[in-house]
Amino acid sequence: MTSSISCCEVVIIPNPESYDSINVSAERLPLLHAGDLVSRAMHHLQPLHIKNPSNGTPVHQKTTTTTTVHWEPEALYTLCYFMHCPQMEWENPNVEPSKVTLQTERNVFRKLLAQSEKEKGDVLSLEEILAEGSDPGEKRLAPQANGGGTLRTGKARLRALREAMYHSAEHGHVDITIDIRSLGVPWTLHTWLESLRTCFIQHRRPLIQGLLKDFCCIQEDEYTEELITHGLPLMFQILRASKVAGAFFHVHNEVISQQLSVIFTQCYGPFPIPKLTEIKKKQTSRLDPHFLNNKDMSDVTFLVEGKPFYAHKVLLFTASPRFKSLLQNRPAAENTCIEISHVKYNIFHLVMQYLYCGGTESLHIRNTEVMELLSAAKFFQLEALQRHCEIICSKNITTETCVDLYKHAKFLGASELTAFIEGYFLKNMVLLIELEGFKQLLYEPSPPESPVSSPGICSDILHDLEKTLAIRIRSIHLSTSKGSVV
């Protein structure tokens, strides 16, 4: 819809899908106060809905005692645009138009909502307009014994208020949007996001807190693609803004972070975090465990922490590309010695035990060894052993260990484990946001870009969490099989 005012005519062009264009002649009067605007709006809008008994079309004539006036929901649409369409400018020689609009639009709306039983013959309150609906036979309920008037609320009234709420949110009139919300009109995802965006741009922290608290009122069937493409970037932008100490949110950043944590956990849903699965990979070569670290018949020796470890090339050459590169380009001698640094002897023994036994079934890994074994498996490019260690980590993760585990997984570039821990963060964020270690992970400046040799160093955790949450929402709410988590 668009609106404009000329010197002698108000032209209001509504939605063509709803009803025809309407031209209303009006005096050129200065806007003095809200009540004057209400009276003028009502005076010129009311005759539009006098029914012509012959064909049911609106007739421009004055109301008589025998004429029945029916306020359609479209009257509200027109009135809303008459009040606060951004293209309208009120002519007042004493005040700038923009200031007039800002000062009057919300007062007008509140005055309309606050009007009780009408005392003027040709002026109806906004609630009376809405209560009439589109059915000519729908009547207002009689006043109650206590003197209060209860108006019948129906689909037409709710539809009209939702339309008004939508347009006020679209035009950035967040105060009017919240006023309509206070009448019990439910949020839609779109109106909620537009209101939150306006408040964020205007740095209206108390309203941001109120809107975030109200997210729980949005139904899950509204978790559409808009939530992923517009909602998540906006909410993570708000959280990212709170990372800067002393800026924007000040003392409010703790409250904002807690409320966003509740929203992220709610969006992640109650379903379990997708489990990591073992990699079933058979080795092309295998030796009897009897030959593990057996000097007899060994043709390669590894020096680990100054101690020798005896092995066999026939097994190691096909175990992984890393072992193959270690054995290649060595002098053709009867026994080759290779020094291994940055790996403890007991960890290297577990790696070799995995190779000689042909799997992880015989391994007995202590909780204190799993992280080092994960690093060794990553270094020696043993994917199945690495995944086995990742599964152990995922089963033993706690709120106290998750941050260190995440940093280690990111450093190693263990993407599957990293994604699991990010899911753990989102699912338990309400608890984690209270812990100092997790807050430091979120709010500390991101480390510099990692070198090519270490691609797993942390980048931006908020970006990674946003990506993980988007994948989760799609898998639960937007996939063909809703509710299933792969």
C-alpha positions as CSV (number, residue, x, y, z in Angstrom):
1,M,0.0,0.0,0.0
2,T,1.1,3.6,-0.6
3,S,-0.4,6.9,0.6
4,S,-0.1,10.5,-0.3
5,I,-1.8,13.8,0.7
6,S,-2.4,16.7,-1.7
7,C,-3.8,20.1,-0.9
8,C,-7.4,18.9,-1.2
9,E,-7.5,15.2,-1.4
10,V,-6.2,12.1,0.5
11,V,-5.5,9.2,-1.8
12,I,-5.2,5.8,-0.1
13,I,-4.2,2.9,-2.3
14,P,-4.8,-0.4,-0.4
15,N,-3.7,-3.9,-1.3
16,P,-5.4,-4.7,-4.7
17,E,-6.0,-8.2,-3.6
18,S,-8.1,-7.1,-0.6
19,Y,-10.3,-4.3,-2.0
20,D,-10.5,-1.5,-4.6
21,S,-8.7,1.8,-4.4
22,I,-10.4,4.4,-2.3
23,N,-10.4,8.2,-2.8
24,V,-11.5,10.3,0.1
25,S,-12.0,14.1,0.0
26,A,-10.8,15.9,3.1
27,E,-10.3,19.4,4.3
28,R,-6.8,20.8,4.4
29,L,-6.5,21.2,8.1
30,P,-3.4,21.4,10.3
31,L,-2.8,18.5,12.6
32,L,-3.3,19.8,16.1
33,H,-3.4,16.8,18.2
34,A,-4.0,13.0,18.2
35,G,-7.7,13.3,19.0
36,D,-8.2,15.6,16.0
37,L,-6.6,13.0,13.7
38,V,-8.7,10.2,15.1
39,S,-11.9,12.2,14.5
40,R,-10.9,13.1,11.0
41,A,-9.8,9.6,10.1
42,M,-13.0,8.1,11.5
43,H,-15.2,10.8,9.9
44,H,-13.8,10.2,6.5
45,L,-13.5,6.4,6.7
46,Q,-16.8,5.5,8.2
47,P,-19.0,6.3,5.2
48,L,-16.8,3.9,3.1
49,H,-18.5,0.9,4.6
50,I,-22.2,1.8,4.3
51,K,-23.7,-1.1,2.4
52,N,-25.8,-0.5,-0.7
53,P,-28.7,-2.9,-0.3
54,S,-28.9,-3.4,-4.0
55,N,-25.4,-4.7,-4.8
56,G,-23.5,-4.7,-1.5
57,T,-20.9,-2.1,-2.6
58,P,-19.8,0.8,-0.4
59,V,-21.8,4.0,-0.9
60,H,-20.5,7.5,-0.2
61,Q,-23.4,9.0,1.8
62,K,-24.0,10.3,5.3
63,T,-25.0,8.0,8.1
64,T,-28.6,8.0,9.1
65,T,-30.4,6.3,12.0
66,T,-31.7,3.6,9.7
67,T,-28.4,2.9,8.0
68,T,-26.2,0.0,9.3
69,V,-22.5,0.6,9.2
70,H,-20.3,-2.5,9.0
71,W,-16.5,-2.0,9.7
72,E,-14.6,-4.5,7.5
73,P,-11.0,-5.5,8.5
74,E,-9.9,-3.5,5.5
75,A,-11.0,-0.4,7.3
76,L,-8.2,-1.1,9.8
77,Y,-5.7,-1.5,7.0
78,T,-6.7,1.8,5.5
79,L,-6.6,3.5,8.9
80,C,-3.2,2.1,9.7
81,Y,-1.8,3.6,6.5
82,F,-3.7,6.8,7.1
83,M,-1.9,7.0,10.5
84,H,1.7,6.0,9.9
85,C,2.5,5.1,6.3
86,P,6.1,6.3,5.8
87,Q,5.2,8.1,2.6
88,M,2.7,10.4,4.3
89,E,3.6,13.9,5.4
90,W,1.3,16.0,7.6
91,E,1.0,19.6,6.7
92,N,1.7,21.7,9.8
93,P,3.3,25.1,9.3
94,N,4.7,25.1,12.8
95,V,6.3,21.7,13.1
96,E,8.4,19.7,10.7
97,P,6.5,16.8,9.1
98,S,8.9,14.1,10.3
99,K,8.6,15.2,13.9
100,V,4.9,15.3,13.7
101,T,4.7,11.8,12.5
102,L,7.1,10.5,15.2
103,Q,5.1,12.4,17.9
104,T,1.6,11.3,16.8
105,E,1.6,7.9,15.2
106,R,1.9,5.9,18.5
107,N,-0.4,8.3,20.4
108,V,-3.0,8.0,17.7
109,F,-2.9,4.2,17.8
110,R,-3.1,4.1,21.6
111,K,-6.0,6.5,21.6
112,L,-7.8,4.4,19.2
113,L,-7.2,1.3,21.3
114,A,-8.1,3.0,24.5
115,Q,-11.5,4.4,23.5
116,S,-14.3,2.7,25.4
117,E,-18.0,2.8,24.6
118,K,-18.4,5.5,22.0
119,E,-20.0,8.7,23.0
120,K,-20.0,10.3,19.6
121,G,-22.6,9.2,17.1
122,D,-20.3,8.8,14.1
123,V,-16.9,7.8,15.7
124,L,-16.1,4.2,16.5
125,S,-13.1,3.0,18.5
126,L,-10.5,0.8,16.9
127,E,-11.6,-2.3,18.9
128,E,-15.2,-1.7,17.9
129,I,-14.1,-1.5,14.3
130,L,-12.2,-4.8,14.6
131,A,-15.0,-6.5,16.6
132,E,-17.5,-5.8,13.9
133,G,-15.5,-8.0,11.5
134,S,-16.7,-8.8,8.0
135,D,-19.9,-10.5,8.9
136,P,-22.9,-8.1,8.9
137,G,-24.6,-10.3,11.4
138,E,-21.8,-10.3,14.0
139,K,-22.7,-8.0,16.9
140,R,-20.8,-6.8,19.9
141,L,-21.5,-8.5,23.2
142,A,-23.5,-6.5,25.7
143,P,-21.6,-4.8,28.5
144,Q,-20.9,-6.9,31.6
145,A,-22.6,-6.2,34.9
146,N,-19.4,-4.6,36.3
147,G,-19.6,-1.9,33.7
148,G,-16.8,-3.2,31.4
149,G,-17.6,-3.9,27.8
150,T,-16.4,-7.2,26.3
151,L,-16.0,-7.2,22.6
152,R,-16.4,-10.4,20.5
153,T,-13.0,-11.4,19.1
154,G,-13.0,-13.3,15.9
155,K,-10.9,-14.3,13.0
156,A,-11.6,-11.0,11.2
157,R,-10.3,-9.0,14.2
158,L,-7.2,-11.2,14.6
159,R,-6.5,-11.0,10.8
160,A,-6.8,-7.3,10.8
161,L,-4.5,-6.9,13.8
162,R,-2.0,-9.2,12.3
163,E,-2.0,-7.2,9.1
164,A,-1.5,-4.0,11.1
165,M,1.3,-5.7,13.1
166,Y,3.0,-6.8,9.9
167,H,3.0,-3.3,8.3
168,S,4.1,-1.5,11.5
169,A,7.1,-4.0,11.8
170,E,7.9,-3.6,8.1
171,H,8.0,0.2,8.5
172,G,10.2,0.2,11.6
173,H,7.4,1.3,14.0
174,V,8.5,-1.1,16.7
175,D,6.5,0.7,19.5
176,I,3.3,0.2,17.6
177,T,4.2,-3.4,16.9
178,I,4.7,-4.0,20.6
179,D,1.5,-2.3,21.4
180,I,-0.4,-4.6,19.1
181,R,1.5,-7.5,20.5
182,S,0.3,-6.5,24.0
183,L,-3.3,-7.0,22.8
184,G,-2.5,-10.8,22.5
185,V,-1.7,-10.9,18.8
186,P,0.8,-13.7,18.4
187,W,4.2,-13.1,16.9
188,T,5.0,-14.4,13.5
189,L,8.7,-15.1,12.8
190,H,8.9,-12.3,10.3
191,T,7.4,-9.5,12.5
192,W,9.5,-10.7,15.4
193,L,12.7,-10.6,13.3
194,E,11.9,-7.2,11.8
195,S,11.2,-5.7,15.2
196,L,14.4,-7.2,16.6
197,R,16.4,-5.8,13.7
198,T,14.9,-2.3,14.2
199,C,15.8,-2.4,17.9
200,F,19.3,-3.6,17.2
201,I,19.9,-0.8,14.7
202,Q,18.5,1.8,17.1
203,H,20.4,0.4,20.1
204,R,17.3,-0.1,22.1
205,R,18.6,-2.6,24.6
206,P,15.6,-3.0,26.9
207,L,13.3,-3.7,23.9
208,I,15.9,-6.2,22.6
209,Q,15.8,-8.1,25.9
210,G,12.0,-8.1,25.8
211,L,11.9,-9.4,22.2
212,L,14.4,-12.1,22.9
213,K,12.4,-13.3,25.9
214,D,9.3,-13.5,23.7
215,F,10.9,-15.8,21.1
216,C,9.5,-18.8,23.0
217,C,6.1,-17.7,21.9
218,I,6.9,-18.4,18.2
219,Q,5.6,-21.7,17.1
220,E,8.1,-24.3,15.8
221,D,6.2,-24.6,12.5
222,E,7.4,-21.0,11.8
223,Y,11.0,-22.2,11.8
224,T,11.4,-21.6,8.1
225,E,14.3,-20.8,5.8
226,E,13.9,-17.2,6.9
227,L,15.1,-18.2,10.4
228,I,18.2,-19.6,8.9
229,T,19.0,-16.9,6.3
230,H,17.9,-13.8,8.3
231,G,17.3,-14.8,11.9
232,L,20.5,-16.6,12.8
233,P,22.8,-14.0,11.2
234,L,20.9,-11.3,13.1
235,M,21.0,-13.0,16.5
236,F,24.7,-14.0,16.1
237,Q,25.5,-10.5,15.1
238,I,23.9,-9.3,18.3
239,L,25.9,-11.8,20.3
240,R,29.0,-10.8,18.4
241,A,28.4,-7.1,19.2
242,S,28.3,-8.0,22.9
243,K,31.9,-9.4,22.6
244,V,33.3,-5.9,22.5
245,A,33.8,-4.8,26.1
246,G,32.4,-1.4,26.9
247,A,30.5,-1.1,23.6
248,F,26.8,-1.3,22.7
249,F,25.4,-3.5,25.4
250,H,27.5,-2.4,28.4
251,V,25.9,-4.0,31.5
252,H,23.2,-5.6,29.3
253,N,25.6,-8.0,27.5
254,E,25.2,-10.7,30.2
255,V,21.4,-10.7,30.0
256,I,21.5,-10.6,26.2
257,S,23.9,-13.5,26.0
258,Q,21.8,-15.6,28.4
259,Q,18.6,-14.9,26.4
260,L,20.3,-15.8,23.1
261,S,21.6,-19.0,24.7
262,V,18.0,-20.0,25.6
263,I,17.0,-19.3,21.9
264,F,19.9,-21.3,20.4
265,T,19.2,-24.3,22.7
266,Q,15.5,-24.1,21.8
267,C,16.3,-24.0,18.1
268,Y,18.7,-26.9,18.4
269,G,15.8,-29.0,19.8
270,P,15.5,-31.9,22.2
271,F,16.8,-34.6,19.9
272,P,20.2,-36.1,20.7
273,I,23.4,-34.9,19.1
274,P,24.2,-37.0,16.0
275,K,26.6,-39.7,17.0
276,L,29.9,-40.4,15.5
277,T,30.3,-43.8,13.9
278,E,33.3,-46.1,13.6
279,I,35.1,-46.3,10.3
280,K,35.2,-49.9,9.1
281,K,38.4,-50.2,7.3
282,K,40.4,-53.4,6.8
283,Q,44.1,-53.3,6.6
284,T,45.7,-54.8,3.5
285,S,48.6,-56.3,5.6
286,R,48.5,-57.8,9.0
287,L,51.0,-59.6,11.3
288,D,50.6,-61.7,14.3
289,P,50.6,-59.6,17.5
290,H,53.5,-61.8,18.6
291,F,55.7,-59.7,16.3
292,L,54.7,-56.4,18.1
293,N,58.0,-54.7,19.2
294,N,59.8,-57.9,18.6
295,K,63.5,-57.5,17.7
296,D,63.6,-60.8,15.9
297,M,63.0,-60.4,12.1
298,S,62.3,-56.7,12.4
299,D,63.7,-54.5,9.6
300,V,62.9,-51.0,11.0
301,T,63.5,-49.4,14.3
302,F,61.8,-46.3,15.7
303,L,63.4,-44.2,18.3
304,V,60.8,-42.8,20.6
305,E,61.7,-40.8,23.7
306,G,65.2,-42.3,23.4
307,K,63.9,-45.9,23.4
308,P,63.8,-48.3,20.5
309,F,60.6,-49.7,19.1
310,Y,61.0,-52.6,16.6
311,A,58.6,-52.9,13.7
312,H,58.3,-54.4,10.2
313,K,58.2,-52.5,6.9
314,V,55.8,-54.9,5.2
315,L,53.1,-53.9,7.6
316,L,53.8,-50.2,7.9
317,F,54.3,-49.5,4.2
318,T,50.6,-50.1,3.5
319,A,49.3,-48.8,6.8
320,S,49.1,-45.2,5.8
321,P,50.6,-42.5,3.5
322,R,52.5,-41.1,6.5
323,F,54.3,-44.4,7.3
324,K,55.0,-44.9,3.6
325,S,56.7,-41.5,3.3
326,L,58.8,-42.2,6.5
327,L,60.0,-45.5,5.0
328,Q,60.7,-44.2,1.5
329,N,64.0,-42.6,0.5
330,R,65.8,-44.4,3.3
331,P,69.2,-46.0,2.7
332,A,68.8,-49.7,1.7
333,A,70.1,-51.1,4.9
334,E,69.2,-54.2,6.8
335,N,67.6,-52.2,9.6
336,T,66.5,-48.6,9.3
337,C,66.3,-46.3,12.3
338,I,63.7,-43.5,12.3
339,E,63.3,-41.0,15.1
340,I,59.8,-40.0,16.2
341,S,59.4,-36.8,18.1
342,H,56.4,-35.2,19.8
343,V,54.9,-38.7,20.5
344,K,55.2,-40.4,23.9
345,Y,56.5,-44.0,24.0
346,N,53.2,-45.4,25.5
347,I,51.1,-43.6,22.9
348,F,53.3,-44.9,20.0
349,H,52.9,-48.4,21.5
350,L,49.1,-48.1,21.2
351,V,49.4,-47.0,17.6
352,M,51.5,-50.0,16.8
353,Q,49.2,-52.3,18.7
354,Y,46.3,-51.1,16.6
355,L,48.3,-51.9,13.4
356,Y,49.5,-55.3,14.5
357,C,46.1,-56.4,15.9
358,G,44.2,-55.1,12.9
359,G,41.7,-53.0,14.8
360,T,40.7,-51.2,18.0
361,E,39.0,-54.1,19.7
362,S,42.1,-55.1,21.7
363,L,43.1,-51.5,22.7
364,H,42.7,-50.4,26.3
365,I,42.9,-46.6,26.2
366,R,42.9,-44.6,29.5
367,N,41.0,-41.3,29.6
368,T,44.4,-39.6,30.2
369,E,45.7,-41.1,27.0
370,V,42.9,-40.5,24.5
371,M,43.7,-36.9,23.5
372,E,47.4,-37.8,22.8
373,L,46.4,-40.9,20.9
374,L,44.0,-38.8,18.9
375,S,46.9,-36.5,18.0
376,A,49.1,-39.4,17.1
377,A,46.4,-41.0,14.9
378,K,45.9,-37.7,13.1
379,F,49.7,-37.4,12.6
380,F,50.1,-40.9,11.2
381,Q,46.9,-40.6,9.1
382,L,45.1,-43.5,10.6
383,E,41.5,-42.5,10.1
384,A,39.9,-45.5,11.8
385,L,41.9,-45.1,14.9
386,Q,41.3,-41.3,14.9
387,R,37.6,-41.8,14.6
388,H,37.7,-44.4,17.5
389,C,39.4,-41.7,19.7
390,E,36.8,-39.1,18.6
391,I,34.0,-41.4,19.7
392,I,35.6,-41.9,23.1
393,C,35.9,-38.2,23.5
394,S,32.3,-37.6,22.5
395,K,31.1,-40.1,25.1
396,N,33.1,-38.7,27.9
397,I,32.5,-35.0,27.2
398,T,31.4,-32.8,30.1
399,T,30.7,-29.1,30.7
400,E,34.2,-28.9,32.4
401,T,36.1,-30.6,29.6
402,C,34.2,-29.5,26.4
403,V,36.1,-26.2,25.9
404,D,39.6,-27.7,26.0
405,L,38.4,-30.6,23.9
406,Y,37.0,-28.2,21.3
407,K,40.2,-26.2,21.1
408,H,42.2,-29.4,20.7
409,A,39.9,-30.8,18.0
410,K,40.0,-27.5,16.1
411,F,43.8,-27.4,16.2
412,L,44.0,-30.9,14.8
413,G,41.4,-30.2,12.2
414,A,39.2,-33.0,13.4
415,S,36.0,-31.7,11.7
416,E,33.6,-34.5,12.8
417,L,34.6,-34.1,16.5
418,T,34.5,-30.4,16.2
419,A,30.9,-30.5,14.8
420,F,29.8,-32.8,17.6
421,I,31.2,-30.4,20.2
422,E,29.5,-27.5,18.6
423,G,26.3,-29.4,18.8
424,Y,27.1,-30.0,22.5
425,F,27.7,-26.3,23.0
426,L,24.3,-25.4,21.4
427,K,22.4,-28.0,23.3
428,N,23.8,-27.0,26.6
429,M,24.5,-23.3,26.0
430,V,22.2,-22.2,28.9
431,L,24.5,-23.9,31.3
432,L,27.7,-23.2,29.5
433,I,27.2,-19.5,29.2
434,E,27.6,-19.2,33.0
435,L,31.1,-20.8,32.9
436,E,34.1,-18.5,32.7
437,G,36.0,-20.8,30.3
438,F,33.1,-20.9,27.8
439,K,32.6,-17.1,27.9
440,Q,36.3,-16.6,27.2
441,L,36.0,-18.9,24.3
442,L,33.1,-16.9,22.9
443,Y,34.3,-13.4,23.7
444,E,38.1,-13.5,23.4
445,P,39.4,-12.1,20.1
446,S,39.8,-14.7,17.4
447,P,43.3,-16.0,16.9
448,P,45.1,-15.0,13.7
449,E,44.6,-16.9,10.5
450,S,46.2,-20.3,10.8
451,P,49.1,-21.3,8.5
452,V,48.6,-23.8,5.7
453,S,50.4,-26.5,7.8
454,S,47.9,-26.1,10.6
455,P,44.5,-25.5,9.0
456,G,42.5,-26.5,12.2
457,I,43.3,-23.5,14.4
458,C,40.2,-21.7,15.6
459,S,38.7,-19.1,13.3
460,D,35.4,-17.6,14.5
461,I,33.5,-19.8,16.9
462,L,30.3,-17.8,16.5
463,H,30.4,-18.3,12.7
464,D,30.9,-22.0,13.3
465,L,28.1,-22.3,15.8
466,E,25.8,-20.4,13.4
467,K,26.6,-22.8,10.6
468,T,26.1,-25.9,12.8
469,L,22.8,-24.5,14.1
470,A,21.6,-23.8,10.5
471,I,22.4,-27.4,9.6
472,R,20.5,-28.7,12.6
473,I,17.4,-26.6,11.9
474,R,17.3,-27.8,8.3
475,S,17.6,-31.4,9.4
476,I,14.8,-31.2,12.0
477,H,12.3,-28.6,10.6
478,L,12.9,-28.3,6.9
479,S,13.8,-31.8,5.8
480,T,11.4,-34.2,4.1
481,S,11.4,-36.4,7.2
482,K,10.9,-33.8,10.0
483,G,12.0,-34.8,13.4
484,S,14.7,-37.2,12.3
485,V,18.3,-36.5,13.0
486,V,20.9,-38.1,10.8
